[in-house]
């Protein structure tokens, strides 16, 4: 993952492109909502595989589509996105927990309007449930 001008870019190797059936992913930095480092690779996977393999490619769920490039045993940098981005989440493995934290911090510094209300990824909405309303003061 890297920042190229006003875009966040996930560059894929040839092998990852073949597995994902997808070229490099580009999203506007303005669409980035939150950036987190996830130590457990399997926690970044949500929904069911749509294109690609179980861990590399797109995954569909009730709130939309995620793009994942996840390797077992490696931590993951998770980037939550706002509409109209084509994905709800980008999840990309990095070699070490320290690299995951530093990549998340570096991306967070590059993003305007980042939601820093929590350092954790937000759960998917549950079908049939209404979102919580703001408390009245």
C-alpha positions as CSV (number, residue, x, y, z in Angstrom):
1,X,0.0,0.0,0.0
2,X,1.2,3.4,-0.9
3,X,0.0,7.0,-1.5
4,X,0.3,8.2,-5.1
5,X,-0.8,11.9,-5.3
6,X,-4.4,12.0,-4.0
7,X,-4.9,8.2,-4.3
8,X,-4.2,5.2,-2.1
9,X,-2.8,2.4,-4.2
10,X,-2.6,-1.3,-3.5
11,X,0.1,-2.7,-5.9
12,X,-0.2,-6.4,-6.6
13,X,2.5,-8.8,-7.7
14,X,1.9,-10.8,-10.9
15,X,1.0,-13.8,-8.8
16,X,-1.5,-11.8,-6.7
17,X,-3.0,-10.3,-9.9
18,X,-3.5,-13.7,-11.3
19,X,-5.0,-15.0,-8.0
20,X,-7.3,-12.0,-7.5
21,X,-8.1,-11.6,-11.2
22,X,-7.6,-7.9,-10.6
23,X,-5.1,-5.1,-11.4
24,X,-3.7,-2.7,-8.9
25,X,-6.5,-1.1,-6.7
26,X,-6.7,2.7,-6.6
27,X,-9.1,4.7,-4.3
28,X,-9.2,8.4,-3.5
29,X,-7.6,9.4,-0.2
30,X,-10.8,11.3,0.5
31,X,-12.7,8.0,0.7
32,X,-10.5,6.6,3.5
33,X,-12.5,6.6,6.8
34,X,-10.1,4.7,9.2
35,X,-6.8,2.9,9.1
36,X,-6.0,0.1,11.5
37,X,-3.4,-2.6,12.0
38,X,-4.9,-6.1,12.7
39,X,-2.5,-8.6,14.2
40,X,-4.6,-11.6,13.3
41,X,-4.9,-12.1,9.5
42,X,-8.1,-14.1,9.7
43,X,-10.0,-11.3,11.4
44,X,-9.7,-9.1,8.3
45,X,-11.7,-11.6,6.2
46,X,-15.5,-10.9,6.1
47,X,-18.1,-12.3,3.8
48,X,-17.6,-14.9,1.1
49,X,-15.1,-14.9,-1.8
50,X,-16.5,-13.4,-5.0
51,X,-13.5,-13.2,-7.4
52,X,-10.2,-14.7,-6.8
53,X,-9.2,-17.1,-4.0
54,X,-10.3,-17.3,-0.4
55,X,-7.7,-14.8,0.8
56,X,-6.8,-12.8,-2.3
57,X,-9.5,-10.9,-4.3
58,X,-12.9,-9.6,-3.6
59,X,-15.2,-10.7,-0.9
60,X,-19.0,-10.0,-0.7
61,X,-21.0,-9.3,2.5
62,X,-24.3,-7.6,3.4
63,X,-22.7,-4.1,3.5
64,X,-20.8,-4.3,0.2
65,X,-17.5,-5.7,-1.1
66,X,-14.0,-5.9,0.4
67,X,-10.7,-6.3,-1.4
68,X,-8.2,-8.5,0.4
69,X,-4.6,-9.6,-0.1
70,X,-4.1,-11.6,3.1
71,X,-1.4,-14.2,3.9
72,X,-1.8,-16.6,6.9
73,X,0.4,-15.8,9.8
74,X,1.0,-12.2,8.8
75,X,-0.6,-9.0,10.3
76,X,-2.9,-7.0,8.1
77,X,-3.3,-3.2,7.5
78,X,-7.1,-2.5,7.2
79,X,-8.4,0.6,5.4
80,X,-12.1,1.3,5.9
81,X,-13.6,3.3,3.0
82,X,-16.5,5.6,2.6
83,X,-18.9,5.5,-0.3
84,X,-18.6,6.0,-3.3
85,X,-15.4,3.9,-3.1
86,X,-15.8,0.6,-4.9
87,X,-14.9,-1.3,-1.7
88,X,-15.9,-1.1,2.0
89,X,-12.5,-2.4,3.2
90,X,-9.0,-2.9,1.8
91,X,-7.1,-5.5,3.8
92,X,-3.4,-6.1,2.9
93,X,-0.9,-8.3,4.7
94,X,2.5,-7.0,5.8
95,X,5.5,-9.0,7.0
96,X,5.6,-8.0,10.7
97,X,3.4,-6.4,13.4
98,X,5.9,-3.4,13.6
99,X,5.5,-2.9,9.8
100,X,1.7,-3.1,10.1
101,X,1.7,-0.4,12.8
102,X,4.1,1.9,10.9
103,X,2.2,1.5,7.6
104,X,-1.1,2.3,9.3
105,X,0.5,5.4,11.0
106,X,2.0,6.5,7.7
107,X,-1.2,6.2,5.8
108,X,-3.2,7.9,8.6
109,X,-0.9,11.0,8.3
110,X,-1.6,11.2,4.6
111,X,-5.4,11.1,4.8
112,X,-7.5,14.2,5.2
113,X,-10.6,13.9,7.4
114,X,-9.6,10.6,9.0
115,X,-12.0,9.2,11.6
116,X,-9.9,8.9,14.8
117,X,-12.8,8.3,17.2
118,X,-11.6,4.7,17.7
119,X,-8.5,2.8,16.8
120,X,-10.5,-0.3,16.0
121,X,-12.3,-1.4,12.9
122,X,-16.1,-1.0,13.0
123,X,-18.3,-4.1,12.7
124,X,-20.5,-4.7,9.8
125,X,-24.1,-3.6,10.2
126,X,-26.5,-6.4,11.1
127,X,-29.4,-6.8,8.6
128,X,-32.7,-5.6,10.1
129,X,-31.0,-3.6,12.9
130,X,-31.2,0.2,12.8
131,X,-28.0,2.1,13.5
132,X,-27.7,3.6,17.0
133,X,-28.9,7.2,17.3
134,X,-26.8,9.9,18.8
135,X,-27.5,10.6,22.4
136,X,-29.5,13.7,23.2
137,X,-27.8,16.3,25.3
